[in-house]
Amino acid sequence: MEATPAGTVYEHHERRWYARFWVLIVAALVVLVVAAAVAAVVMTRRTPALLPAGRSVAGVAVGGLDERRLRATVESEVRTRVGQPVTVQVTDTDRTFTLDPVTAGITLDVDATVKAALDGADTAAVTVDAAKLRTALDAQKQAATDTVVKLATPTPRLEAKGDTSFTASTAGVDRTAGKAGWTVDEKAAASAIESAVRSGRSKTSVTSTAVPSTTTPAELAGVDQLIGTFTTYHPCCAPRVTNIHLIAKIVDGTVIKPGTKFSLNEKVGERTEAKGFVAAPAIVDGELEDQLGGGISQFSTTLFNAAWFAGLPILKHQPHSKYISRYPPAREATLDWGNIDQVIRNDTDAPVVIRVKTTGTSVTVALYGHTGERKVASVTGARNPTGAEGGFSIRVTRTVYDDGTKAGTDTLRWTYDGLD
């Protein structure tokens, strides 16, 4: 190693030069890396990412758009599509209704829709006000309307004492048919409508649940016919008329439910002064004598004939011991508390309603219910004399026809021991 004149060695200077060289190299590399990163950022900003071709949001084409143009499209076209009215078909009905999404609380969420679209979603993002949507759905439900039944006050239609017939009809029945309604599962309906809005569809369907119509009054459900009636007459003004009118008032409006029995004694109860009954002639042990409630056998006879011509089973009854000319022979029924009753069974599928109308000289009983195409024919046989006091035996036959087919026959046989 060669020394300088001052005695300094060259090796020390060479080491310093090499160190500076490597520092410069590293610095240059750092500058190059930073410059490349900055250039990449600038290039990225100058060349925004584009949505793939063929993409759509709520049915609106957004393929090839960058984020800025996507947002503008969502704000305009997608908002219009999402806000269009939705026609809703209610399944199993002929009913449709139109729902305005905004009014129903369904609104577009622009930021969420843009983000979702950039992530690949093809439906719009919305916010839902559940309370508003529930209110909108409630307003579209179809409430059921009641069937209203009104039964007319009876008028005389049948009073024959001999051979006659009666056919069930709608006479005296004012029936306004109700209409079934429907409701929807609110949760399922809300989901279906929200799905339609998010997809940009203008139609959807919801499943309905039927709400049946009811009847007013409820106990008259199924009642749509006059099924039997009868009228009997009497002189006016006698004490017995008071009793006839009172028992008529007690029984009027009685409903005999399907499959049940009606007892006249049970309905009216014991005839007492406290109830308003008065003393009037009645046949007791074959003789006329005053009795509380005397004369009510006229009502019992009228009710019996109404049931007879309705084709209803008459489980208990008893004619008078002496024939009373104002009644049809054998087709009549006396009544005595604790002893003689009249019991009728409703063997139909509908209630039977007893309506009564009285005047100063008559009593009419009408039975309302449903017996379909029913006709009842009654044939009275000849009177066969018995004894010296005008008594006779007689037979009456009832034939019931349902829908033109013979359904059954009943025969009454009775012997009177004299005349009243």
Residue, then its C-alpha position, 0 to 999 in steps of 0.5 A: m500500500e502506497a502512502t501519500p506525502a503527508g503519510t495518509v493511507y488511500e484505503h480509508h477514502e475508498r471505503r467512504w466512496y463505496a458506502r455512498f454509492w450503495v445509499l444512492i442505489v437504495a434511494a433510487l429504488v425507493v423513489l422508483v417504487v413510490a412512483a410506480a404506486v402513485a402511477a397505479v393509483v392515478m391510473t386506477r382513478r382515471t380508469p374506473a371499474l365497469l359493471p359486466a355487460g348484460r347486468s341489470v338491477a330491478g329489470v333496468a340495464v346497468g351493464g358497462l356502467d361505472e359507479r358514478r353512472l350506476r348511481a345516477t341510473v339507480e336514482s332515476e330509472v331504478r327508482t321509477r321501476v321500484g315505485q311503480p304500482v303493483t297489481v296483486q292477484v288474490t288466489d282462489t278469488d276473482r279479486t285483484f288490487t293495486l298497491d302503491p309501494v311508496t304509500a305502502g311504506i316500501t322505499l328505495d335505498v339508493d346507497a344499499t342498491v349501488k353497493a349491492a349491484l357492485d357486489g353482483a346483486d340484480t335486485a334493488a335494496v329497499t326499506v320497509d315500514a311494516a306498520k304502513l304495509r300492514t295498514a295497506l294490506d288491511a285496507q284491501k281485505q274483503a270483509a264477509t257480509d252477513t246473510v240477513v233472515k227476516l220471517a214474516t208474521p204468518t197469514p192464513r194459507l191452509e185451514a182445510k179440515g179434510d183432504t189437502s196438501f202443502t208444499a214448502s216454499t219461500a213464502g214469508v221468508d225475506r232472505t238477503a244472501g251474504k257474501a263470503g270474504w277473504t283475508v291474507d297472511e300478512k307476513a307472506a303477503a308482505s314478503a311477496i309484494e316486497s319481492a315484486v318491488r325489489s325485482g321491478r315486477s308490476k304483478t304478484s299474487v297472494t294466497s287468500t283465506a276464506v272468511p265465511s258469511t254468517t247469518t243474522p240472527a245467528e239462530l236462523a242460519g239455514v232457515d229459508q222456507l215456510i215448511g208448514t202452516f195452519t189456521t183455526y178459527h173461534p168466536c171472539c171475546a170469550p175468556r178462552v181467547t185470552n188464554i189462546h193469545l197468551i200461549a201464542k205469545i209465549v211460543d212465538g219465536t221459539v227455535i227448535k234446533p236440528g235433531t232436538k225435541f219441542s215439548l209444548n207443556e215444557k215451553v209454556g209451563e203450568r197454567t197459573e193466574a200469575k202468568g195471566f191465564v184465566a178460567a175458561p171451559a175445558i173438557v175434563d173427563g168427558e165433561l165441560e168445566d172451567q179450568l185455568g188455561g181453558g181453550i189453549s187446546q185450540f193453539s195446540t191443535t193449530l200447532f199440531n197441524a202446522a207440524w203435520f203439514a211440515g212432515l215433522p215427526i209428532l212424538k206425542h199428542q192426543p185428540h179430544s175425547k169428544y169431537i169439536s167441529r171447529y177442528p179437523p177430525a183426528r188432526e187435533a190435539t188437546l193439552d193438559w199440564g202434567n198429563i197430556d203433552q204435544v212433542i215434536r221432533n225437528d228431524t231436519d238439518a236446519p232450525v225450525v222457527i215457530r211464528v204465531k199470529t192471532t186475531g180476535t177470531s183466529v190463530t195461525v201458526a207458521l213453521y219456518g225452516h228448510t225441507g227442500e222440495r217437500k210436499v205433504a198430502s193428508v187424506t181423511g177417511a170416512r167417519n164410522p159411527t160408534g155409540a148413540e151420542g154421535g161418536f165415530s172412529i176415523r183414520v187420517t193418513r199423511t204421505v211425505y214426498d221429498d223431491g218427488t219421491k215418497a219418503g214416508t207415511d203416517t196414520l192417525r186413528w182415533t175414536y170420539d165418544g161423542l160430540d162437543 
